[in-house]
Amino acid sequence: MASRRRPFSTAAIAAATVVLGACATPGPTRDPDGPTPARPASATSEPAPAAVGDLVIAAMTFLDQPYQAGGQSAETGFDCSGFTRYVFGQALGIELPRSVQEQAQAPMLRPVASRDALQAGDLVFFNTQQRTFSHVGIYLGDGRFIHAPRTGTQIRTESISAAYWSRRYTGARRAVVIAANP
């Protein structure tokens, strides 16, 4: 069966551009009278900007794909945790567990202190079925996240501050990535 991926829409490209612009970091500055400063050779718990950009772009390629209960591939469609698992695997090489509850407790993810501390690429969790962790999406930045909502809908972006999602927000997790120094 052929992949159900659709080409980028203008809105998807615009949204990814805004998010990626927020992810950009300036490189080291060069003093004309001295050597280029070295970047510190240390591990960080923040995903590298390029990795976050890859994650956001990978997620955005699935906009408007139909929701599929139990789905976990581009060929069969996705449910919420199948979507996050697939995108994290493809973009970051991180194999997330299958269920929302397991993703919320995964050792390769660490809690995000507050909603104000959210960064593009964070997994955001919601209580939609009387369970603390019953729905998951990927935070895109600028108050938006992407997710596979439910049967009869498609993968889409929404505002995390919309009344429905704001009331049901239960936390976020961030991937622990070792940043390679160039």
C-alpha positions as CSV (number, residue, x, y, z in Angstrom):
1,M,0.0,0.0,0.0
2,A,1.3,3.4,-0.9
3,S,2.2,5.9,1.9
4,R,-0.6,8.3,2.8
5,R,1.7,11.3,3.2
6,R,0.5,14.4,1.6
7,P,2.7,17.3,0.2
8,F,3.3,20.2,2.6
9,S,0.4,22.7,2.5
10,T,1.2,26.4,2.5
11,A,-0.1,26.6,6.1
12,A,2.1,23.8,7.2
13,I,5.2,25.3,5.7
14,A,4.4,28.7,7.2
15,A,3.9,27.2,10.6
16,A,7.1,25.2,10.4
17,T,9.0,28.3,9.3
18,V,7.7,30.2,12.4
19,V,8.6,27.3,14.7
20,L,12.0,26.7,13.2
21,G,12.8,30.4,13.4
22,A,12.2,30.2,17.1
23,C,14.6,27.2,17.3
24,A,17.5,28.9,15.6
25,T,20.5,29.7,17.8
26,P,23.3,32.0,16.8
27,G,26.7,30.4,16.1
28,P,29.9,31.5,17.8
29,T,31.1,35.0,17.0
30,R,34.5,35.5,15.7
31,D,36.8,38.2,17.0
32,P,38.8,39.5,14.1
33,D,41.9,39.7,16.4
34,G,41.5,36.3,18.0
35,P,40.6,32.6,17.4
36,T,37.0,31.5,17.0
37,P,35.7,30.5,20.4
38,A,35.2,26.8,20.9
39,R,31.8,25.4,21.9
40,P,31.7,23.7,25.2
41,A,32.1,20.0,24.9
42,S,29.3,19.0,27.3
43,A,26.1,17.0,27.2
44,T,22.8,18.9,27.4
45,S,19.3,17.8,28.2
46,E,17.8,20.0,25.5
47,P,17.4,18.6,22.0
48,A,19.7,20.3,19.5
49,P,17.9,23.0,17.4
50,A,18.3,21.0,14.2
51,A,16.8,17.9,15.9
52,V,13.8,19.9,17.1
53,G,13.3,21.3,13.6
54,D,13.5,17.8,12.1
55,L,10.9,16.7,14.6
56,V,8.5,19.5,13.9
57,I,8.8,19.1,10.1
58,A,8.3,15.3,10.4
59,A,5.2,15.9,12.5
60,M,3.8,18.5,10.1
61,T,4.1,16.2,7.1
62,F,1.2,14.2,8.6
63,L,-1.3,17.1,8.8
64,D,-4.7,16.1,7.6
65,Q,-4.0,12.3,7.8
66,P,-7.0,10.4,9.1
67,Y,-7.0,9.2,12.7
68,Q,-6.8,5.4,12.9
69,A,-7.5,3.7,16.2
70,G,-4.5,1.6,17.1
71,G,-2.6,3.0,14.1
72,Q,1.1,3.3,14.3
73,S,2.4,3.8,10.8
74,A,2.2,6.1,7.8
75,E,0.6,3.3,5.8
76,T,-2.2,2.4,8.3
77,G,-2.7,5.8,9.9
78,F,-2.1,6.9,13.5
79,D,-3.8,7.2,16.9
80,C,-2.3,9.8,19.3
81,S,0.5,7.7,20.8
82,G,1.2,5.8,17.6
83,F,1.8,9.2,16.0
84,T,4.2,10.5,18.6
85,R,6.0,7.2,18.7
86,Y,6.5,7.2,14.9
87,V,7.6,10.8,14.6
88,F,10.1,10.6,17.5
89,G,11.5,7.4,16.0
90,Q,11.8,8.9,12.5
91,A,13.1,12.3,13.4
92,L,15.2,11.7,16.6
93,G,15.8,7.9,16.5
94,I,14.1,7.7,19.9
95,E,11.9,4.6,20.3
96,L,9.0,5.7,22.6
97,P,6.8,3.1,24.3
98,R,3.5,2.4,22.6
99,S,0.9,3.7,25.1
100,V,0.3,7.3,26.3
101,Q,0.8,6.2,30.0
102,E,4.1,4.5,29.1
103,Q,5.3,7.5,27.1
104,A,4.6,9.8,30.1
105,Q,6.8,7.5,32.3
106,A,9.5,6.8,29.7
107,P,13.0,7.1,31.1
108,M,14.3,8.9,28.0
109,L,11.9,11.8,28.7
110,R,12.0,14.2,31.6
111,P,9.2,16.3,33.0
112,V,8.8,19.9,31.9
113,A,8.5,22.2,35.0
114,S,5.5,24.2,33.8
115,R,3.4,25.1,30.8
116,D,5.3,28.3,30.5
117,A,8.5,26.3,30.0
118,L,7.2,24.3,27.0
119,Q,9.5,24.2,24.0
120,A,9.0,22.9,20.4
121,G,9.4,19.2,20.4
122,D,8.0,18.5,23.9
123,L,5.3,15.8,24.3
124,V,2.2,17.4,25.8
125,F,-0.3,15.2,27.8
126,F,-3.9,15.5,28.5
127,N,-6.7,13.8,30.6
128,T,-9.4,13.1,28.1
129,Q,-10.7,9.8,29.5
130,Q,-10.6,10.2,33.3
131,R,-6.9,9.1,33.2
132,T,-4.1,11.6,33.9
133,F,-2.3,10.5,30.8
134,S,-4.9,9.5,28.2
135,H,-3.9,11.7,25.2
136,V,-0.6,13.0,23.8
137,G,0.6,15.4,21.1
138,I,3.8,17.3,20.1
139,Y,4.2,20.9,21.1
140,L,5.1,23.0,18.1
141,G,5.8,26.3,19.8
142,D,3.8,29.6,19.9
143,G,1.0,27.9,21.9
144,R,0.2,25.2,19.4
145,F,0.5,21.4,19.3
146,I,-0.1,18.7,16.7
147,H,-1.9,15.5,17.5
148,A,-4.2,12.7,16.2
149,P,-7.4,13.6,18.1
150,R,-10.0,10.8,17.7
151,T,-11.9,8.6,15.3
152,G,-13.5,10.6,12.5
153,T,-10.9,13.4,12.6
154,Q,-7.5,14.1,11.1
155,I,-4.1,14.9,12.5
156,R,-4.2,18.7,13.1
157,T,-2.7,21.5,15.1
158,E,-4.6,23.2,17.9
159,S,-4.0,25.9,20.6
160,I,-2.9,24.5,23.9
161,S,-4.8,27.4,25.5
162,A,-8.1,26.6,24.0
163,A,-10.6,25.9,26.8
164,Y,-11.0,22.2,26.1
165,W,-7.2,21.5,26.0
166,S,-6.3,24.0,28.7
167,R,-8.6,22.3,31.3
168,R,-7.3,18.8,30.4
169,Y,-3.5,19.6,30.2
170,T,-1.7,17.3,32.7
171,G,2.0,18.0,31.9
172,A,4.7,17.6,29.3
173,R,7.9,15.6,28.8
174,R,11.1,16.5,26.9
175,A,13.5,14.1,25.2
176,V,16.9,13.9,26.8
177,V,19.3,14.1,23.9
178,I,23.1,14.2,23.8
179,A,24.0,17.1,21.6
180,A,27.0,16.4,19.4
181,N,29.4,19.3,19.0
182,P,30.3,20.3,15.5
